[in-house]
Amino acid sequence: MFGKFFLYKTVTSAEICKYEELDPESQKNGTVDDCWVIYNRGNSEGLRWDVPAAEVINWRRDYVRELKTGTNTNSRWQGESYYPTTGFGWVDFFTDRLKAFGVMKGPYSKNVIKMHSFCPLVSDKYILAVLNSEFMASYVKNMITITHTLQINDGRLIPIIVPTSQQHTEIVSLVDRILNGEDEDECMKEINEKIGSLYYSLLPKSSIR
Protein backbone atom coordinates (compact mmCIF):
# COMPACT_ATOMS: atom_id res chain seq x y z
CA MET A 1 0.00 0.00 0.00
CA PHE A 2 2.75 2.42 0.91
CA GLY A 3 5.66 3.24 -1.36
CA LYS A 4 9.25 3.82 -0.37
CA PHE A 5 9.84 6.67 2.11
CA PHE A 6 6.12 7.09 2.84
CA LEU A 7 5.23 7.72 6.48
CA TYR A 8 3.52 4.59 7.80
CA LYS A 9 2.93 5.52 11.43
CA THR A 10 3.89 8.16 13.97
CA VAL A 11 5.03 7.13 17.44
CA THR A 12 5.57 9.08 20.63
CA SER A 13 8.92 9.34 22.37
CA ALA A 14 7.52 7.19 25.18
CA GLU A 15 7.14 4.29 22.72
CA ILE A 16 10.78 4.42 21.61
CA CYS A 17 13.29 2.05 23.19
CA LYS A 18 17.04 2.60 23.24
CA TYR A 19 18.62 -0.20 21.25
CA GLU A 20 21.75 -0.20 23.41
CA GLU A 21 19.66 -0.78 26.54
CA LEU A 22 18.05 -3.96 25.21
CA ASP A 23 19.49 -7.28 26.36
CA PRO A 24 21.73 -9.11 23.83
CA GLU A 25 18.99 -11.60 22.91
CA SER A 26 16.51 -8.80 22.15
CA GLN A 27 19.11 -6.86 20.20
CA LYS A 28 19.72 -9.88 18.01
CA ASN A 29 16.26 -11.41 17.61
CA GLY A 30 13.78 -8.72 18.66
CA THR A 31 11.55 -8.08 21.66
CA VAL A 32 8.41 -9.89 22.82
CA ASP A 33 6.24 -6.76 22.75
CA ASP A 34 6.20 -3.75 20.42
CA CYS A 35 9.44 -1.81 20.76
CA TRP A 36 10.35 0.99 18.39
CA VAL A 37 14.07 1.63 17.94
CA ILE A 38 15.80 4.37 15.98
CA TYR A 39 16.54 3.41 12.38
CA ASN A 40 19.39 5.17 10.59
CA ARG A 41 18.54 5.58 6.92
CA GLY A 42 21.60 7.67 6.06
CA ASN A 43 22.75 11.25 5.65
CA SER A 44 20.92 12.52 2.59
CA GLU A 45 21.19 16.16 3.73
CA GLY A 46 24.97 16.01 3.93
CA LEU A 47 25.27 16.97 7.60
CA ARG A 48 28.52 16.88 9.57
CA TRP A 49 29.12 15.34 12.99
CA ASP A 50 25.61 14.17 13.85
CA VAL A 51 22.53 13.09 11.89
CA PRO A 52 19.26 13.69 13.81
CA ALA A 53 17.11 10.60 14.36
CA ALA A 54 13.97 10.91 12.26
CA GLU A 55 12.70 7.36 11.80
CA VAL A 56 12.09 4.31 13.95
CA ILE A 57 11.39 0.66 13.22
CA ASN A 58 9.35 -1.88 15.17
CA TRP A 59 11.83 -4.30 16.74
CA ARG A 60 9.23 -6.87 17.83
CA ARG A 61 10.39 -10.45 17.34
CA ASP A 62 8.08 -11.35 14.45
CA TYR A 63 9.03 -8.20 12.54
CA VAL A 64 12.74 -8.86 13.02
CA ARG A 65 12.22 -12.42 11.81
CA GLU A 66 10.61 -11.07 8.63
CA LEU A 67 13.46 -8.62 8.11
CA LYS A 68 15.93 -11.51 8.32
CA THR A 69 14.07 -13.84 5.97
CA GLY A 70 12.59 -11.26 3.59
CA THR A 71 9.67 -13.56 2.84
CA ASN A 72 7.15 -10.77 2.23
CA THR A 73 9.22 -7.59 2.25
CA ASN A 74 12.22 -8.63 0.12
CA SER A 75 14.40 -7.03 2.80
CA ARG A 76 18.19 -7.35 2.88
CA TRP A 77 19.59 -8.29 6.30
CA GLN A 78 23.27 -7.50 6.76
CA GLY A 79 25.73 -5.99 9.20
CA GLU A 80 23.97 -7.43 12.25
CA SER A 81 27.20 -7.80 14.23
CA TYR A 82 27.74 -4.04 13.99
CA TYR A 83 24.31 -2.97 15.29
CA PRO A 84 25.52 -2.87 18.94
CA THR A 85 28.47 -0.60 18.09
CA THR A 86 28.92 3.04 17.25
CA GLY A 87 30.65 3.99 14.03
CA PHE A 88 31.26 6.76 11.53
CA GLY A 89 30.68 7.45 7.88
CA TRP A 90 30.97 10.26 5.39
CA VAL A 91 29.06 11.80 2.51
CA ASP A 92 30.93 10.90 -0.67
CA PHE A 93 30.45 14.37 -2.18
CA PHE A 94 32.37 17.32 -0.73
CA THR A 95 33.80 20.69 -1.72
CA ASP A 96 35.76 22.63 0.91
CA ARG A 97 35.61 19.97 3.65
CA LEU A 98 34.69 16.35 4.07
CA LYS A 99 31.33 15.66 5.70
CA ALA A 100 31.85 12.91 8.23
CA PHE A 101 29.18 11.97 10.75
CA GLY A 102 28.72 9.60 13.67
CA VAL A 103 26.52 6.50 13.41
CA MET A 104 24.79 5.50 16.64
CA LYS A 105 24.12 2.01 17.91
CA GLY A 106 21.16 0.23 16.33
CA PRO A 107 19.88 -1.00 12.94
CA TYR A 108 20.74 1.00 9.86
CA SER A 109 19.96 1.02 6.16
CA LYS A 110 22.14 -0.68 3.55
CA ASN A 111 22.68 2.86 2.22
CA VAL A 112 24.76 3.73 5.31
CA ILE A 113 28.47 3.03 4.95
CA LYS A 114 29.31 2.42 8.61
CA MET A 115 32.96 2.12 9.59
CA HIS A 116 34.66 1.54 12.92
CA SER A 117 37.97 2.05 14.62
CA PHE A 118 39.35 -1.17 16.05
CA CYS A 119 42.41 0.54 17.50
CA PRO A 120 42.01 1.07 21.28
CA LEU A 121 44.05 4.29 21.04
CA VAL A 122 41.86 5.85 18.33
CA SER A 123 38.13 6.41 18.88
CA ASP A 124 35.46 7.00 16.26
CA LYS A 125 35.10 10.58 17.52
CA TYR A 126 38.79 11.24 16.96
CA ILE A 127 38.50 9.98 13.37
CA LEU A 128 35.44 12.21 12.91
CA ALA A 129 37.53 15.21 13.92
CA VAL A 130 40.33 14.24 11.52
CA LEU A 131 37.94 13.73 8.61
CA ASN A 132 36.08 16.99 9.20
CA SER A 133 39.26 19.05 9.54
CA GLU A 134 40.51 21.44 6.88
CA PHE A 135 43.84 19.63 6.91
CA MET A 136 42.35 16.32 5.82
CA ALA A 137 40.17 17.91 3.13
CA SER A 138 43.30 19.51 1.69
CA TYR A 139 45.25 16.25 1.97
CA VAL A 140 42.53 14.29 0.18
CA LYS A 141 42.34 16.87 -2.62
CA ASN A 142 46.10 16.97 -3.15
CA MET A 143 47.17 13.42 -2.38
CA ILE A 144 44.21 11.07 -2.95
CA THR A 145 41.63 12.38 -5.43
CA ILE A 146 41.06 15.60 -7.35
CA THR A 147 37.34 14.93 -7.80
CA HIS A 148 34.52 16.12 -5.56
CA THR A 149 33.73 12.59 -4.45
CA LEU A 150 35.38 10.39 -1.84
CA GLN A 151 34.66 6.74 -2.54
CA ILE A 152 35.26 3.95 -0.03
CA ASN A 153 38.48 2.90 -1.81
CA ASP A 154 39.71 6.49 -1.57
CA GLY A 155 38.85 6.54 2.11
CA ARG A 156 41.07 3.55 2.76
CA LEU A 157 44.04 5.68 1.71
CA ILE A 158 43.45 8.33 4.37
CA PRO A 159 46.26 8.25 6.95
CA ILE A 160 45.08 8.30 10.57
CA ILE A 161 47.86 9.21 12.96
CA VAL A 162 47.61 7.61 16.39
CA PRO A 163 47.65 10.51 18.89
CA THR A 164 49.01 10.59 22.40
CA SER A 165 46.49 10.06 25.17
CA GLN A 166 46.46 13.80 25.91
CA GLN A 167 46.03 14.76 22.26
CA HIS A 168 43.20 12.26 21.89
CA THR A 169 41.43 13.59 24.98
CA GLU A 170 41.73 17.22 23.88
CA ILE A 171 40.40 16.57 20.37
CA VAL A 172 37.54 14.30 21.47
CA SER A 173 36.47 16.84 24.10
CA LEU A 174 36.05 19.40 21.29
CA VAL A 175 33.95 16.94 19.29
CA ASP A 176 31.77 16.39 22.37
CA ARG A 177 31.28 20.14 22.66
CA ILE A 178 30.07 20.28 19.05
CA LEU A 179 27.74 17.30 19.58
CA ASN A 180 26.37 19.00 22.71
CA GLY A 181 25.43 22.07 20.71
CA GLU A 182 28.29 24.46 21.38
CA ASP A 183 29.70 26.83 18.76
CA GLU A 184 31.00 24.62 15.95
CA ASP A 185 33.13 27.36 14.39
CA GLU A 186 34.96 27.99 17.65
CA CYS A 187 35.55 24.27 18.29
CA MET A 188 36.59 23.65 14.69
CA LYS A 189 39.23 26.36 14.91
CA GLU A 190 40.82 24.50 17.82
CA ILE A 191 40.39 21.11 16.11
CA ASN A 192 42.09 22.38 12.94
CA GLU A 193 45.00 23.80 14.95
CA LYS A 194 45.51 20.62 16.97
CA ILE A 195 45.17 18.24 14.02
CA GLY A 196 47.34 20.41 11.77
CA SER A 197 50.03 20.53 14.43
CA LEU A 198 49.76 16.77 15.03
CA TYR A 199 50.15 15.84 11.36
CA TYR A 200 52.76 18.43 10.50
CA SER A 201 54.92 17.37 13.44
CA LEU A 202 55.50 14.02 11.73
CA LEU A 203 56.64 15.46 8.40
CA PRO A 204 60.35 15.34 7.62
CA LYS A 205 61.82 18.70 8.54
CA SER A 206 63.23 19.12 5.03
CA SER A 207 59.71 18.98 3.57
CA ILE A 208 58.37 21.86 5.67
CA ARG A 209 58.49 25.23 3.92
N, C-alpha and C positions, 0 to 999 in steps of 0.2 A: 504493500500500500504506500509506503513512504520511500522516496528516493534517497540517494546519498546526500548526507549533510542536512536532511530535514530534521527539525526538532520533533522528537517522538514524545517526550514527557518532561515536565519540569519537576524538580525535587527541591525540598527545603534543605538548608544546611544541617538540620537535625537528623535528616535521613542519610547523610553522608558519613561513611566510615573511613578512618585512616588506614590505608593499606598496610603501612608499617606496624600498626598496632594489632593486626590480626595474627592469630597463631599460625605457625608454619603450615599446618594442614589446610587451614582455610585460605592462606595465601596461594597455595598450590592448586587446590581442588574446589574452592568456593565455600560459601557459608551455607548454613542450614536455612536461615531466613533471608529475606530481602536485605541486601547490603550494597549501597551504591558507593563505588570508589572512583576517585578521579582518574580520568582517561586522557592521556596525552596524545593528541592527534598531530602535533607538530608545531612549527613556528612559521606559519604562512605570512605573518605580518613583519617578519624580519627583525624581531626584538633582540636586544642584547641582555645578557645576564639572567633574566628570569621571564618565563612565559606564564602569564596568569592562567589558572585553571578555569576552564569554561565548560567542560563536558564531564559527565560521569557515566559509568556503566554498571549495570546490575551484576554483582559478583556472587549471586546465589548459585548453589551447586549445579542445578540443572542447566542454567545459562552457561556456566563455565564449561560444562561437559559438551554443550553444543558448539561453543567456540573452538574447542579442541578437535571435535570430529568434523565440523562443517557440514553436517548432514543436510540441514535446511538453509543455512546462511552462506555456504561456500566461503567460510572464514578461513584465514590463514593464521595458524597458531605457531609462533616462533619467539625465541628470546626469553622463554619462561624463566630460565636460571638468572636472568638479569633484572627481573621485576623487583626483587627485594633490595636492590642496590640503587644508589644515586649514580648519576653519570653526567656527561656533557655532550653537546653537539654544536654544529654551526650551520648557518645558512650559507649555501654554496655560492651565492652571489654577493659581492661586496665591492665597494669603491674605495673610500678613504681608510676604512678599518674593517677588520673581520667582525662578524656578528655571531659570537659564541654565546651559548645559553646553557643553564643547568637543566638537567632532567631529573625530576623527583622520583622517588620510589613508587612502583605501581605499574599497571599494564600500559602499554603504549602502542601506537599505530606502527605498521610496517613502514610508514613514511618517515619515521623518526630514526635518524642515524645516531644511536646512543653508544658512546664510547666511555671507557673507564680508565682510571689510573690504577695499576696494580703495584705501583712502587709505594712502599710505606712512607717514604720521605716526600712524596709529591701528591697532594690532594687534587681532587677535581676542581676545587675552587681556585687553587693556584694556577692550574692549566687554563681555566677561564680567564684569569687576569692576564696571562701571557698572550692568549689568543686575541683578546680584546685590546691589547696595547698597540700604540702607534708603531713601536719598534717592530712587532711581529708582522703587522700589515706591510711595512716597508720591506722587511726581509722576504716575505712571500712574493711581493711584486718583483723584487730584484734578483732573487735567488731560486725561486721555485716555479712561478708561472706569471706570465705577463697579461693573462686574460683577467676578466672580472669574475671568474668562477674559481672556486676551490673545491675540487673533487676529492673523494676519499683517498685516492692514490697520491694526490698532492699533499694531503694532510699528513700522510705517513712520513713525509720528508721534513716536517717541521721539527727543529731541534728543541727539546725541552731540557733546560739546564736544571739539575738538581740543586736546590738552594740550601743554605745552612738553615738550621732550625729557627734562628732569629729572623732571617730573611723571609722564610715561609710564613712565620707567624705575622710579621708586619704586613705582608701582601694580602694574606687571607683576611686579616682584620679589616682591611680596606674594602675587600669584596663584600664582607658581611655588612659594612656600613652602607654600601650601595643597595644590597638586597633588603636592608631594613628601611630604605627610603631616604637616606641622606643624600646630599648634593653629589650627583654623579661626576660633574665636571671637576669639583674639588678633589674627590677621591681619585679620579682618573689621572689628574696631574701628578699626584704622589705615586700612583701605580706606574705611570710611564717613566718617572724619574728612577724609581727603584729597579724596575725591570731593565731599563736602558743601562743603568750602572752595572747590574748583575751580568748582563750579556757582554757588554763592552769590556768588562774586567778580564774576560777570558780570551780576548783577542790578542794575538801576538803584538807586542809593542810596535814592531816595525810596520804593522798594517794600520795603525791609528794615525790619522792626519789631523 
